[in-house]
Amino acid sequence: MLDLEKGDISPLSFLSESRGCMEFAKLFERVDLKAFLKENSLKTPTEVQKKTIPLFLQGKDLFVLAPTGTGKTYAFALPLFSLLKDDEKKGDIRERKKGCPRAVVLAPTRELAQQLFKVFKEISHHAKLRVRLLVGGEAKDKERVLYSSEYEILISAPGKLAQLIREEKISLEDVKHLIMDEADQLLDMGFKKDIETIYQDCGQEELQVILFSATLSPKYEEFLSTVFGGVKFTRVELTGSNAVRPTIDTFNVYVTEKDKNEMCCTFLRKKAQGDGLIFVNKKENAEELFKFLKSEFREKTFHLLHGAMEAKDRKENYTELLEKGGILICTDIVARGLDLKGLAWVLNYELPFEAVYYIHRSGRTGRQGKHGIVFNLVTPRDEALIGRINEAIRNQTALKLKGIPFVKNEAKKNDTPEKIIRRKRMERTKIRKAPRRDRVKKAKKGPPKKSKGRR
């Protein structure tokens, strides 16, 4: 087990370099990067960028624990370009070979890899470095370009890259920088063997390893110590990692399982404003809900995304969402990493089985200081899930967050909205028909006032 207190990951307070870096211009000397910063109006780095970039430029191995929406992509993309350009200037590069990148960036899903690729391509227009993307489901011609051409940076999902390494079509012997974005999710999705293959194929002795994660669990610590046992990480941690940020309001709607569709429709008619996400746990549920809502709301735009879809369909749906906006019905494949700008709300149609995904789902809204709303449809069978979610919120954050209260009698078995309304009417009728003294007791929940009597 990795011991964070004994130096396997050395704790980090604010370094003197970080305290002085109040502008991006002070972080980078390169003219090409400054041109990119100016073009994109990037003046003041975020906290994670101020803490991470100076250490990255010093060549340190980093484990960065930070929430989503805090500017993590620029925190590793910009210093990576800077170091690679410095190597070119110093002539500190080997003879270039086809299919041999100098840096590898790993992402858990094709959507996140495509998002990273877009950012890296924008920077490369100024820095003049070649960036390539490797994900499953692409045409063979695109894949063939990767092992028949020269380039500096490869962005990939682990499975496909490990496959091409085993087939000896791509070599990582020249890689000096290995970056893993959403590293904890890479472990959750079962990429451990692929990551071991990738890490072992990196031939450079001075390999720099950079890991970005939103959570830290005992399972993840064990993963670090087994796969990267010889690496001494410098730990960078932001206040509020693992926490739902305070710009997010949470509302819990107590329903029965049968009433979820009707309540979801009511929510979309009366509460849902702007673009949003509806989360479910299984692909079958996602497809059923997608068909149902499309038939109920022909005027709204719905999209569907889950892990069992064909790569081509996932790409088309994701691109359409970015271009047109609307409401995305999805599984937890979208709960991490993707930067879907302007999402106003998240609806948990089903609470997640894994407590930590509640935090990741909530992190899709309220990004970059904007206000966000999370709605939870809570049923009587969610009691165990709520307990785990509340425990995760209590144990994994320094912020004071309200958990999800569980009200056992709020929604009864086989309830319908009509039954609930009828039951409340009957309760009111009983109060009206009861003797006056009993009505006072029930209405005011206190003893009746004593009569003063005649004097």
FENVENPE-V295270 format. One record per residue. N is the residue number from 0. RES is the residue in one small letter. PHI is phi in radians with two decimals (NA if undefined). PSI is psi in radians with two decimals (NA if undefined). OMEGA is omega in radians with two decimals (NA if undefined). Layout:
((N	RES	PHI	PSI	OMEGA) (N	RES	PHI	PSI	OMEGA))
//
This chain:
((0	m	NA	2.41	-3.13) (1	l	-1.29	2.25	-3.12) (2	d	-1.79	1.86	-3.07) (3	l	-1.23	-0.38	-3.07) (4	e	-1.55	-0.31	-3.03) (5	k	-1.83	0.23	2.96) (6	g	1.80	-0.05	3.04) (7	d	-1.10	-0.65	2.91) (8	i	-2.20	1.99	-3.06) (9	s	-1.38	2.26	-3.14) (10	p	-1.08	2.67	-3.11) (11	l	-2.20	2.14	2.91) (12	s	-1.68	3.13	3.10) (13	f	-1.08	2.06	3.09) (14	l	-1.37	2.76	-3.13) (15	s	-1.07	-0.59	3.12) (16	e	-1.09	-0.70	-3.07) (17	s	-1.21	-0.67	-3.08) (18	r	-1.09	-0.56	-3.07) (19	g	-1.51	-0.19	-3.04) (20	c	-1.58	1.55	-3.13) (21	m	-1.74	-0.17	3.12) (22	e	-2.38	2.61	3.12) (23	f	-1.05	-0.58	-3.09) (24	a	-1.04	-0.48	3.14) (25	k	-1.43	-0.28	-3.13) (26	l	-1.47	-0.50	-3.05) (27	f	-2.25	2.37	3.10) (28	e	-1.66	-0.32	-3.03) (29	r	-1.23	2.35	-3.12) (30	v	-1.18	-0.66	-3.08) (31	d	-1.15	-0.67	3.11) (32	l	-1.24	-0.63	3.09) (33	k	-1.11	-0.59	3.10) (34	a	-1.15	-0.70	3.09) (35	f	-1.12	-0.77	-3.14) (36	l	-1.06	-0.73	-3.14) (37	k	-1.16	-0.76	-3.11) (38	e	-1.08	-0.58	-3.10) (39	n	-1.75	0.20	3.09) (40	s	0.96	0.70	3.11) (41	l	-1.67	1.85	-3.08) (42	k	-1.93	-0.83	-3.05) (43	t	-1.97	2.09	3.13) (44	p	-1.21	2.65	3.06) (45	t	-1.33	3.04	-3.10) (46	e	-1.06	-0.76	-3.12) (47	v	-1.16	-0.59	3.10) (48	q	-1.22	-0.71	3.12) (49	k	-1.14	-0.63	-3.10) (50	k	-1.41	-0.57	-2.98) (51	t	-1.60	-0.79	-2.98) (52	i	-1.01	-0.81	3.13) (53	p	-1.05	-0.66	3.13) (54	l	-1.24	-0.67	3.08) (55	f	-1.05	-0.81	-3.12) (56	l	-1.15	-0.41	3.07) (57	q	-1.39	-0.09	3.11) (58	g	1.49	0.26	-3.10) (59	k	-1.36	2.62	2.99) (60	d	-1.40	2.25	-2.99) (61	l	-2.16	2.43	2.91) (62	f	-2.04	1.93	-3.02) (63	v	-1.89	2.12	3.13) (64	l	-1.90	1.88	-3.04) (65	a	-2.64	2.55	3.12) (66	p	-1.17	2.84	3.04) (67	t	-1.21	2.72	3.11) (68	g	1.36	0.35	-3.11) (69	t	-1.93	0.13	3.11) (70	g	1.58	0.53	-3.08) (71	k	-1.17	-0.61	-3.05) (72	t	-1.06	-0.85	3.10) (73	y	-1.15	-0.46	-3.12) (74	a	-1.13	-0.45	3.06) (75	f	-1.95	-0.44	-3.11) (76	a	-1.23	-0.83	-3.07) (77	l	-1.14	-0.84	3.11) (78	p	-1.16	-0.51	3.09) (79	l	-1.11	-0.83	3.10) (80	f	-1.04	-0.71	-3.12) (81	s	-1.08	-0.80	-3.12) (82	l	-1.19	-0.71	3.13) (83	l	-1.14	-0.68	3.10) (84	k	-1.20	-0.63	3.09) (85	d	-1.10	-0.69	3.10) (86	d	-1.08	-0.70	3.11) (87	e	-1.11	-0.74	-3.11) (88	k	-1.13	-0.69	-3.13) (89	k	-1.44	-0.12	-3.09) (90	g	1.26	0.37	-3.07) (91	d	-1.60	0.98	3.10) (92	i	-2.40	2.58	3.10) (93	r	-1.32	2.99	3.05) (94	e	-1.06	2.24	-3.03) (95	r	-1.20	2.44	3.13) (96	k	-2.23	2.70	3.10) (97	k	-1.26	2.42	3.12) (98	g	1.23	0.40	-3.13) (99	c	-2.21	1.57	3.12) (100	p	-1.27	2.87	3.08) (101	r	-1.78	-0.21	3.09) (102	a	-2.60	2.51	3.12) (103	v	-2.22	2.31	3.07) (104	v	-2.06	2.13	-3.11) (105	l	-1.83	2.43	3.09) (106	a	-2.34	2.60	-3.04) (107	p	-1.29	-0.45	-3.10) (108	t	-2.26	2.74	3.14) (109	r	-1.11	-0.61	-3.13) (110	e	-1.11	-0.77	3.11) (111	l	-1.18	-0.67	3.10) (112	a	-1.07	-0.73	3.12) (113	q	-1.14	-0.65	3.11) (114	q	-1.13	-0.77	3.10) (115	l	-1.11	-0.73	-3.14) (116	f	-1.01	-0.72	3.13) (117	k	-1.07	-0.77	3.13) (118	v	-1.13	-0.79	-3.11) (119	f	-1.12	-0.64	3.12) (120	k	-1.13	-0.66	3.11) (121	e	-1.10	-0.72	3.11) (122	i	-1.22	-0.65	-3.07) (123	s	-1.15	-0.42	3.09) (124	h	-1.07	-0.52	3.11) (125	h	-1.64	-0.72	-3.05) (126	a	-1.45	-0.22	3.09) (127	k	1.02	0.84	2.98) (128	l	-2.08	2.60	-3.08) (129	r	-1.61	2.27	-3.11) (130	v	-2.08	2.36	3.12) (131	r	-2.20	2.69	-3.13) (132	l	-2.07	2.33	3.10) (133	l	-2.24	1.93	3.06) (134	v	-2.45	2.82	3.13) (135	g	-1.24	2.79	3.07) (136	g	1.49	0.01	3.13) (137	e	-1.50	2.82	3.12) (138	a	-1.13	2.62	-3.12) (139	k	-1.05	-0.57	3.14) (140	d	-1.09	-0.73	3.11) (141	k	-1.12	-0.71	-3.14) (142	e	-1.15	-0.66	-3.10) (143	r	-1.13	-0.56	3.12) (144	v	-1.05	-0.58	-3.07) (145	l	-1.15	-0.62	-3.14) (146	y	-1.83	0.19	3.08) (147	s	-2.17	0.23	-3.13) (148	s	-2.48	2.96	3.14) (149	e	-1.78	2.50	3.10) (150	y	-2.86	2.88	-3.05) (151	e	-1.77	-0.66	-3.03) (152	i	-2.16	2.31	3.09) (153	l	-2.09	2.17	3.06) (154	i	-1.88	2.23	-2.98) (155	s	-2.69	2.76	2.86) (156	a	-1.49	2.57	-3.00) (157	p	-1.09	-0.68	-3.03) (158	g	-1.04	-0.84	-3.10) (159	k	-1.20	-0.69	3.14) (160	l	-1.15	-0.77	3.12) (161	a	-1.06	-0.65	3.12) (162	q	-1.08	-0.82	-3.12) (163	l	-1.21	-0.49	3.06) (164	i	-1.17	-0.78	3.13) (165	r	-1.12	-0.56	3.11) (166	e	-1.45	0.00	3.12) (167	e	1.04	0.60	3.09) (168	k	-1.65	-0.43	3.09) (169	i	-2.25	2.44	3.11) (170	s	-2.12	2.43	3.12) (171	l	-1.88	0.40	-3.09) (172	e	-1.15	-0.38	-3.14) (173	d	-1.73	0.05	-3.08) (174	v	-1.25	2.19	3.09) (175	k	-1.88	-0.24	-3.10) (176	h	-2.39	2.10	3.08) (177	l	-2.03	2.05	-3.07) (178	i	-2.08	2.32	3.09) (179	m	-2.09	1.99	3.08) (180	d	-1.62	2.45	-3.04) (181	e	0.93	0.92	-3.04) (182	a	-1.08	-0.61	3.14) (183	d	-1.16	-0.60	3.11) (184	q	-1.27	-0.55	3.06) (185	l	-1.00	-0.67	3.11) (186	l	-1.24	-0.78	-3.12) (187	d	-1.05	-0.55	-3.08) (188	m	-1.56	0.15	3.00) (189	g	1.40	0.55	-3.11) (190	f	-1.66	0.22	-3.02) (191	k	-0.99	-0.83	-3.12) (192	k	-1.13	-0.70	3.12) (193	d	-1.13	-0.70	3.13) (194	i	-1.17	-0.67	3.07) (195	e	-1.06	-0.75	3.11) (196	t	-1.07	-0.76	-3.12) (197	i	-1.16	-0.81	-3.10) (198	y	-1.11	-0.74	-3.12) (199	q	-1.21	-0.40	3.14) (200	d	-1.45	-0.23	3.09) (201	c	-1.27	1.98	-2.96) (202	g	-1.57	-0.21	-3.05) (203	q	-1.32	2.27	3.12) (204	e	-1.15	-0.59	-3.12) (205	e	-1.58	0.53	-3.13) (206	l	-1.01	2.28	3.07) (207	q	-1.76	2.24	-3.11) (208	v	-1.95	2.20	-3.13) (209	i	-2.18	2.13	3.14) (210	l	-2.09	2.25	3.06) (211	f	-1.99	2.33	-3.10) (212	s	-2.59	2.68	3.08) (213	a	-1.74	-0.28	-3.12) (214	t	-2.39	2.85	3.10) (215	l	-2.44	1.94	3.14) (216	s	-2.03	2.82	3.08) (217	p	-0.97	-0.63	3.11) (218	k	-1.10	-0.67	-3.14) (219	y	-1.24	-0.67	3.09) (220	e	-1.07	-0.71	3.11) (221	e	-1.12	-0.67	3.09) (222	f	-1.06	-0.76	3.12) (223	l	-1.06	-0.76	-3.06) (224	s	-1.27	-0.52	-3.12) (225	t	-1.45	-0.75	-3.10) (226	v	-1.43	-0.73	-3.10) (227	f	-2.00	0.82	-3.05) (228	g	-1.03	-0.57	-3.10) (229	g	-1.59	0.06	-3.08) (230	v	-1.71	2.26	3.06) (231	k	-1.76	1.83	-3.07) (232	f	-1.46	2.50	2.89) (233	t	-1.62	2.20	-3.05) (234	r	-1.62	2.27	3.06) (235	v	-2.07	2.09	-3.09) (236	e	-2.26	2.31	3.09) (237	l	-1.66	2.53	3.05) (238	t	-1.07	2.25	3.09) (239	g	1.60	0.19	2.99) (240	s	-1.07	2.55	-3.06) (241	n	1.26	0.14	-3.02) (242	a	-2.01	2.50	2.97) (243	v	-1.24	2.19	-3.03) (244	r	-1.23	2.69	-3.04) (245	p	-1.19	-0.10	3.09) (246	t	-1.46	0.12	-3.12) (247	i	-1.97	2.18	3.02) (248	d	-1.69	2.49	-3.11) (249	t	-2.05	2.34	3.10) (250	f	-2.23	2.30	-3.13) (251	n	-1.91	2.20	-3.14) (252	v	-1.96	2.05	-3.06) (253	y	-1.59	2.09	-3.07) (254	v	-2.43	2.98	2.95) (255	t	-1.64	2.89	-3.12) (256	e	-1.03	-0.67	-3.10) (257	k	-1.16	-0.47	-3.03) (258	d	-1.59	0.03	-3.03) (259	k	-1.07	-0.79	-3.12) (260	n	-1.08	-0.76	-3.14) (261	e	-1.14	-0.71	3.12) (262	m	-1.18	-0.63	3.10) (263	c	-1.09	-0.73	3.11) (264	c	-1.12	-0.74	3.11) (265	t	-1.06	-0.73	3.11) (266	f	-1.06	-0.79	-3.10) (267	l	-1.18	-0.55	-3.14) (268	r	-1.35	-0.69	-2.93) (269	k	-1.90	-0.47	-3.00) (270	k	-2.02	-0.59	-3.01) (271	a	-1.31	1.98	3.08) (272	q	-2.13	2.24	-3.12) (273	g	1.47	-2.98	-3.11) (274	d	-1.35	2.63	-3.13) (275	g	-2.82	3.09	3.14) (276	l	-2.11	2.45	2.99) (277	i	-2.05	2.05	-3.08) (278	f	-1.73	2.36	2.97) (279	v	-2.25	3.00	-3.04) (280	n	-1.68	-0.44	-3.04) (281	k	-2.21	2.62	-3.11) (282	k	-1.08	-0.65	-3.14) (283	e	-1.09	-0.74	3.12) (284	n	-1.14	-0.66	3.12) (285	a	-1.09	-0.77	-3.12) (286	e	-1.18	-0.72	3.13) (287	e	-1.13	-0.79	-3.13) (288	l	-1.16	-0.65	3.11) (289	f	-1.06	-0.82	3.14) (290	k	-1.13	-0.73	-3.12) (291	f	-1.11	-0.84	-3.08) (292	l	-1.21	-0.59	3.09) (293	k	-1.10	-0.64	3.13) (294	s	-1.31	-0.52	-3.11) (295	e	-1.45	-0.55	-3.05) (296	f	-2.23	1.40	-3.11) (297	r	-1.24	-0.33	-3.12) (298	e	-1.49	-0.20	-3.12) (299	k	-1.74	2.74	3.14) (300	t	-1.80	2.09	3.14) (301	f	-2.02	2.56	3.08) (302	h	-2.27	2.78	-3.09) (303	l	-2.27	2.40	3.13) (304	l	-2.64	2.13	3.01) (305	h	-2.67	2.88	-2.97) (306	g	-1.18	-0.34	-3.09) (307	a	-1.53	-0.05	3.13) (308	m	-1.27	2.67	3.03) (309	e	-1.09	2.54	-3.09) (310	a	-0.97	-0.68	-3.13) (311	k	-1.11	-0.76	-3.13) (312	d	-1.18	-0.69	3.11) (313	r	-1.07	-0.76	-3.13) (314	k	-1.11	-0.78	-3.13) (315	e	-1.11	-0.79	-3.12) (316	n	-1.15	-0.70	-3.14) (317	y	-1.16	-0.76	3.11) (318	t	-1.10	-0.72	3.12) (319	e	-1.10	-0.67	3.10) (320	l	-1.09	-0.78	-3.14) (321	l	-1.12	-0.63	-3.07) (322	e	-1.41	-0.72	-3.00) (323	k	-1.81	-0.37	-3.03) (324	g	1.27	-2.97	-3.14) (325	g	2.14	-2.66	-3.08) (326	i	-2.04	2.20	-3.13) (327	l	-1.83	2.17	3.03) (328	i	-1.74	2.15	-2.93) (329	c	-2.68	2.89	2.97) (330	t	-1.68	-3.00	-3.01) (331	d	-1.25	0.08	3.06) (332	i	-1.08	-0.44	-3.11) (333	v	-1.72	-0.04	-3.06) (334	a	-1.25	-0.25	-3.06) (335	r	-2.23	2.41	2.86) (336	g	1.45	-0.71	-3.03) (337	l	-1.21	2.36	-3.13) (338	d	-1.77	1.49	3.11) (339	l	-1.60	1.78	-2.97) (340	k	-1.22	2.48	2.99) (341	g	1.37	0.28	3.11) (342	l	-1.23	2.17	-3.07) (343	a	-1.53	-0.47	-3.03) (344	w	-2.70	2.81	3.01) (345	v	-2.28	2.31	3.05) (346	l	-1.99	2.05	3.03) (347	n	-1.51	1.58	3.08) (348	y	-1.06	-0.64	3.00) (349	e	-2.28	2.32	3.05) (350	l	-1.18	2.51	-3.07) (351	p	-1.22	2.59	3.09) (352	f	-1.17	-0.65	3.12) (353	e	-1.65	2.14	-3.03) (354	a	-1.01	-0.66	-3.06) (355	v	-1.11	-0.45	-3.14) (356	y	-1.26	-0.34	3.03) (357	y	-1.08	-0.72	3.11) (358	i	-1.18	-0.76	-3.13) (359	h	-1.14	-0.71	3.10) (360	r	-1.07	-0.82	-3.12) (361	s	-1.07	-0.51	-3.12) (362	g	-1.23	-0.10	3.10) (363	r	-1.30	-0.38	3.13) (364	t	-2.04	2.92	-3.12) (365	g	1.18	0.54	-3.08) (366	r	-1.47	2.63	3.07) (367	q	0.95	0.73	3.05) (368	g	1.42	-0.06	3.13) (369	k	-1.39	2.71	-3.12) (370	h	-1.35	2.39	3.11) (371	g	-2.34	2.81	-3.12) (372	i	-2.29	2.38	3.06) (373	v	-2.09	2.20	3.07) (374	f	-1.95	2.35	3.12) (375	n	-2.06	2.20	2.97) (376	l	-1.54	1.95	-3.02) (377	v	-1.92	2.23	-3.14) (378	t	-2.00	2.89	3.12) (379	p	-1.00	-0.52	-3.11) (380	r	-1.38	-0.03	-3.11) (381	d	-1.54	0.09	-3.02) (382	e	-0.99	-0.80	-3.13) (383	a	-1.15	-0.70	3.12) (384	l	-1.10	-0.74	-3.13) (385	i	-1.09	-0.70	3.11) (386	g	-1.03	-0.76	-3.13) (387	r	-1.21	-0.70	3.13) (388	i	-1.10	-0.81	-3.13) (389	n	-1.12	-0.63	3.10) (390	e	-1.16	-0.71	3.12) (391	a	-1.11	-0.70	3.12) (392	i	-1.14	-0.72	-3.13) (393	r	-1.18	-0.73	-2.98) (394	n	-1.53	-0.32	-2.98) (395	q	-1.96	0.22	-3.14) (396	t	-2.58	2.60	3.06) (397	a	-1.57	-0.15	-3.14) (398	l	-1.44	2.66	3.07) (399	k	-1.51	1.91	-3.10) (400	l	-2.12	2.52	3.06) (401	k	-1.46	2.28	3.07) (402	g	-1.40	-2.97	3.13) (403	i	-1.69	1.97	3.10) (404	p	-1.23	2.47	3.11) (405	f	-1.89	2.04	-3.13) (406	v	-1.88	1.81	-2.99) (407	k	-1.08	-0.67	-3.04) (408	n	-1.61	0.08	-3.08) (409	e	-1.18	-0.73	3.14) (410	a	-2.26	2.05	-3.10) (411	k	-1.59	2.81	-3.12) (412	k	-1.05	2.42	3.13) (413	n	1.07	0.38	3.09) (414	d	-1.24	2.65	2.94) (415	t	-2.30	2.82	3.10) (416	p	-0.96	-0.66	3.14) (417	e	-1.12	-0.73	3.12) (418	k	-1.11	-0.71	3.14) (419	i	-1.09	-0.79	3.14) (420	i	-1.11	-0.77	-3.13) (421	r	-1.09	-0.70	-3.13) (422	r	-1.12	-0.72	-3.14) (423	k	-1.19	-0.62	3.09) (424	r	-1.14	-0.72	3.13) (425	m	-1.10	-0.67	3.13) (426	e	-1.12	-0.71	3.11) (427	r	-1.16	-0.66	3.12) (428	t	-1.11	-0.73	3.12) (429	k	-1.05	-0.70	3.13) (430	i	-1.13	-0.71	-3.11) (431	r	-1.19	-0.61	-3.08) (432	k	-1.48	-0.25	-3.12) (433	a	-1.22	2.76	3.06) (434	p	-0.98	2.70	-3.02) (435	r	-0.96	-0.79	-3.10) (436	r	-1.09	-0.69	3.11) (437	d	-1.19	-0.62	3.13) (438	r	-1.11	-0.70	3.12) (439	v	-1.11	-0.70	3.13) (440	k	-1.06	-0.82	-3.05) (441	k	-1.30	-0.65	-3.09) (442	a	-1.26	-0.74	-3.04) (443	k	-1.78	-0.12	3.11) (444	k	0.93	0.75	3.12) (445	g	-2.74	2.99	-3.12) (446	p	-1.18	2.58	3.10) (447	p	-1.17	2.61	3.12) (448	k	-1.19	2.44	3.12) (449	k	-1.28	2.41	3.09) (450	s	-1.29	2.39	-3.14) (451	k	-1.30	-0.39	-3.12) (452	g	1.24	3.13	-3.13) (453	r	-1.48	2.57	3.09) (454	r	-1.68	NA	NA))
//
